[in-house]
Amino acid sequence: MTTFVPRAPYTKEELAQLYPQELELRLVQVLLRHGERSPVSPRFQNTGLRPYWPYCNSARQFSSVVMSTTDWSKWDQLKYRRRLETFGLDDGPVIASGPDGEFDGICQPGELTDKGRETTLALGQRLRHLYVDQLRFMPKLISDSDMIYLRATPIPRALESVQQAFYGFYPPSARTADFPAPTIITRTPADETLFPNDGNCRRFAHLSRAFANRAAERWNETEDVQYLSKLFTKWMPGNQPVAVDSHPRLSGIMDTINATDAHGPQTKLPKEFYDRKARAIIDKIGVEEWFEGYKESTEYRMLGIGGLMGDITSRMTGSVERNGNDGLVEVGGNDGDLGHGRGGETDIRLALSGCHDTTLAACLTSLGAFEGEKWPPFTSHIAFELFRKKAATPATQRLSDAPASAGTLAGSQEKPQSWWTSLFSSKKAPDLPVKPQGIARKPLRELTPEQRNKLRDYYVRIRYNDKIMQVPGCKPAGKHLDGDDTFCTLEAFKGIVDKYTPSDWKHACASNVNTPSFPKEIERAGYE
C-alpha cells in the first residue's frame, strides 16, 4: 500500500468499546509520517520517467521572513515564486520543467507534494473529529497552543506535514483572533532522535549496515529476488540483476514505485513495476532489512529509537506527576510565546510530531507490536494514548468533566483552580530547573515505592492507523487493564521502554564501534 486509506470515523458503539467509561483520557501523543512526496532521488529515467514533477504548487506561494528596518524587533514577509535551475545539454543553466513543460510548481527531490499536503491536512481533521468532536478531550476553540507540543525532524516534508496536520486539527475558525504563533520544536541533525539517526550515530550505522548485509545474504539468491530481476533487469543500470544491495538498492526501487504510484499518470513507471506479487516481495524484504534489528537486539533498539521512546514515556510519567517541569523544559518555558504573555507551556495534553516511515516502524517493532505489518504508507500515524482509571471522588469527577467545558477562553477565566485551568493561565511560569525532576526519566528499577505507586491506575494504549496494537509484554496478568490486554499498565509499559532508553545517547553512539554487531542470542522486543 502506498497511501493510507483511512477507515470511516468510529461509531458510538465502537467508541464505547475503545474508550471505556471507567477510564479517562489524559494525554495523546501522535507520531505522523509525512504525506506523499516526490522520490528522494531521480531513478529509472530510462523508462521515460521525468526527474522533475509538477506536483508542488506551494512553490508558487513561498514567503520568507525579512528584516524591513535596522530595528530587529520589526520584521516583514517577502513573498516569492520558486523555480528550479538545472544543467542544460551544454552544461549551461536551464529552468527545470515537468513532463508537459511546466516551469512552476516543480518539486525538489523528496519534497512534500500537493497530495501529501492534502492527506496530512485530512489526518489533522480526522484527529480533531475524534479528540474534539467525539471524545471532547481537547477544546473546540483555543486562544493559545500552550497545551500542545509540536515537533518535526529537520527534513522539510516532516515540518510541512505537522503544520498541515495542526491546521486540520485547529483551523483558523477554531482559534481566537489573538491566537499567538504556535511553537514548533526542531533539533539539529546531530541531536535528532525523531528518526533512526545512522548519519550521526556511528555505532548505529555499523549495526544497521550489518543487518542490511545479512538481509542481502539471505535474499539475493532466492526465487523471490530472481522474480524481481525478470521484471526489472531491463530497466536497471547496465541491465544488472536486482538485489537487496544493487544500485539502486531494492529499497530505492521501492521508494520510486511508491512515490509514482501515489501520483498522477504523468509520472508513472512501466506497468511491470506495479506487479502485485513483486510489490509484496519488495515490501517483505524491505521490512526485514530495515527493521529486523529492532526485534533482535536491545542495542539496536536503544540507538535507533530508544531516545524517542524514552521521551514519549517520560512525557507520560510527567503527566502523572503534574509538576509541570516536562512541559516547561520541552517547549521553552515562559518565553515560548515570544512575549505574548502566556507562559503556560505545562501539562501537555496533545503532542504532534512530524516524522518518517522508519520512525513509526521502529517504534512499533521496538515494542514487539509490528509483527506481520507492511511498510508504513504515506501519512500513517501512531497515537500513544495515556489513560487514568476514574476514582469515585468529587475532585476526580471535576477533572474528568473539564475537557467538555474547555472551550472557555483564556481571557475570561478567573484565577486557576486546577491543572486544567492553569493551561490557560497568564500567570508567569516558574524558573526552569536544570533538568526535569521526579520520575520523568528515572528507570523503573530506581523508583521508590512511593514513586511507583504514583503510576498505579494509569494505562497506555497504542493505535496505529486506527488499529489497536498489542505489546506482548503487557499480556501477563497484572500488566494490563482487567479484561483488555491492549491497555498496558503504565508501569509495565515504562519497564519495557526503560530496557532500551539510553542514558547518554551520544556516548553510546560513539562506543563499542568494533564489537560484534549481532547479540549472542536474540533479545526479544516488547518485554521487560
ZILIN-V437526 format. One record per helix or strand of 3 or more residues. SS is the DSSP state (A for helix, B for strand). FROM is the first residue (numbers start at 1). TO is the last residue. If there is no record, write none. Layout:
SS | FROM | TO
SS | FROM | TO
//
This chain:
A | 12 | 18
B | 23 | 33
A | 45 | 47
A | 57 | 60
B | 62 | 67
B | 75 | 80
B | 85 | 87
B | 93 | 95
A | 114 | 134
B | 148 | 152
A | 156 | 169
A | 172 | 174
A | 189 | 191
A | 202 | 219
A | 223 | 235
A | 237 | 239
A | 250 | 261
A | 265 | 267
A | 271 | 274
A | 276 | 296
A | 298 | 321
A | 325 | 331
A | 333 | 335
B | 350 | 355
A | 357 | 366
B | 381 | 389
A | 394 | 405
A | 410 | 412
A | 419 | 422
A | 444 | 446
A | 449 | 454
B | 458 | 464
A | 472 | 474
B | 484 | 489
A | 490 | 498
A | 505 | 509
//
